[in-house]
Amino acid sequence: MAAPGMTSHPANGLDDVVHQRVRLGILSIAHEARHVEFSYLRDTLGLTAGNLSQHLGVLETAGLIAIEKGYAGKRARTWVTLTKTGRAALEDEIGQLKMLISRVERAETTPG
């Protein structure tokens, strides 16, 4: 929180759960795909299955994704879906990043 009389820096609004690189990637891909398979996330983000599982656990615990297990033919599959809370968290994160970028760009154009 900012000190009285000071404005908060946009970096203070970044969510540590969402902002972590892999988790931001998972949320972004799930937003684009609506329903994404575990192996696609693993391969696209260049992760091990164990590493991806840990990040999915964090996001699921936070209520940002839903995980569904099932079968496609005889093969076990895991699908990830962005929840309404996850969609809102991703939108908030993107908004904070836009404010941060805008602030940096303004600073670059300010004579000093």
Buried (B, 14 or more C-beta within 10 A) or exposed (E): EEEEEEEEEBEEBBBEBBBBEBBBBBBBBBBEBEEBBBEEBBEEBEBEEEEBBEBBEBBBEBEBBBBEEEEEEEEEEBBBBBBEEBBEBBEBBBEBBEBBEEEEEEEEEEEE
